[in-house]
Amino acid sequence: MTTVFIISAPSGSGKSTLVDRLLKADARLVFSISHTTRERRGAEADGQNYHFISREEFERRLSADEFLESAQVFGNYYGTHRRYLDQARRTGHDLVLDIDVQGERQLKEKIPDAVSIFVLAPSRVILESRLRARSEGSDQVIERRLREAAEEIRNYHRYDYVLVNQDVEDSVRQLRAIVEAERIRRIRMEEKIRPILSSFGMDLDKR
């Protein structure tokens, strides 16, 4: 059984670092690379950071219902292709998605059992400091990022877990603990439970 893990966070919260460390630590997880119509930035590579496609191609795929979720951000499309979930199910992996609060809302409607995790910086001051350390542009750009963060944070209560990223090592341990806890929930264990109950002459479907 495949579990979908949705990880969302305001820009500058350290989400990308946490996701990268989580994926390296757990071979049973695979990552869904989003499709986008925006231009590449810096050293970004197609198929690694994003799948970069034209607006026409994105809209064609959108009309064909190929995306699990999609959104327009600053005039550009972003979306999660269904094939990543299909591949994860075929190979028995769990799927990690790095998407915003719009995408989380759409995906939860389609996959209610998806596990959502919201990552927060410890404070606005620390978030601003991280944004400036990343050279996120002018003061106006940073202020816009902070306003966006405030809007996203309002949605934290929609998530199954909230993780305050004070220390990267602690946060990675917490993320791994969430993943392992979800893997041993009863719904994930039923394939192992079934033969045990059967040995007692019990039927899992008639419990």
SULPEKA-V543976 format. One record per residue. SS is DSSP state (2 for helix, 1 for strand, 0 for the rest). D_FIRST is the distance of its C-alpha to the first C-alpha in Angstrom with 2 decimals. Layout:
# SULPEKA-V543976
ss,d_first
SS,D_FIRST
SS,D_FIRST
This chain:
# SULPEKA-V543976
ss,d_first
0,0.00
0,3.79
0,6.62
1,9.98
1,12.97
1,16.31
1,19.39
1,22.81
1,26.33
0,29.93
0,31.38
0,32.73
0,30.37
0,28.99
2,25.49
2,25.55
2,26.65
2,23.96
2,21.15
2,22.82
2,23.14
2,19.55
2,18.33
2,20.99
2,20.03
0,16.32
0,15.51
0,11.73
1,12.41
1,13.74
1,16.23
0,16.99
0,20.74
0,22.47
1,25.11
1,28.52
0,32.04
0,33.82
0,35.93
0,34.89
0,36.22
0,37.77
0,35.81
0,32.64
0,31.22
1,29.57
0,25.97
0,25.87
0,26.79
1,26.32
1,26.56
1,30.12
0,31.04
0,33.95
2,34.12
2,34.77
2,31.69
2,29.49
2,31.04
2,30.60
2,26.85
2,26.79
2,28.68
0,26.26
0,23.37
0,21.64
1,20.81
1,18.14
1,20.91
1,24.42
1,27.55
1,31.14
1,32.45
0,36.15
0,36.37
1,33.46
1,30.15
1,26.79
1,23.44
1,19.76
1,19.18
2,16.34
2,16.06
2,14.38
2,11.28
2,11.59
2,12.12
2,9.23
2,6.85
2,9.46
2,9.76
0,6.44
0,7.96
1,8.01
1,10.79
1,14.14
1,16.68
1,20.34
0,21.80
0,24.62
2,24.93
2,25.49
2,22.24
2,20.37
2,22.05
2,21.16
2,17.49
2,17.18
2,18.88
2,16.40
0,13.17
0,14.44
0,11.44
0,11.95
1,13.59
1,17.13
1,19.53
1,23.21
1,25.39
1,29.11
0,32.17
0,34.32
0,37.07
2,38.58
2,41.09
2,38.52
2,36.52
2,39.80
2,40.68
2,37.42
2,37.95
2,41.51
2,40.53
0,38.27
0,41.31
0,39.69
0,42.94
0,45.83
2,46.28
2,45.58
2,42.19
2,41.27
2,42.48
2,40.38
2,37.28
2,38.15
2,38.65
2,35.27
2,33.75
2,35.49
2,34.03
2,30.46
2,30.89
0,31.88
0,28.26
2,26.91
2,26.61
2,23.90
0,21.46
0,19.35
1,20.89
1,24.16
1,25.05
1,28.73
0,29.14
0,32.37
0,31.64
2,29.18
2,28.47
2,27.86
2,25.65
2,23.45
2,23.18
2,22.26
2,19.54
2,18.04
2,18.44
2,16.60
2,13.54
2,13.76
2,14.51
2,11.50
2,9.31
0,11.44
0,11.60
2,11.75
2,8.92
2,6.58
2,9.20
2,9.72
2,9.01
2,11.59
2,13.72
2,14.25
2,16.51
2,18.36
2,19.25
2,20.16
2,22.57
0,24.30
0,24.58
0,22.26
0,19.84
2,16.73
2,17.31
2,20.93
0,20.78
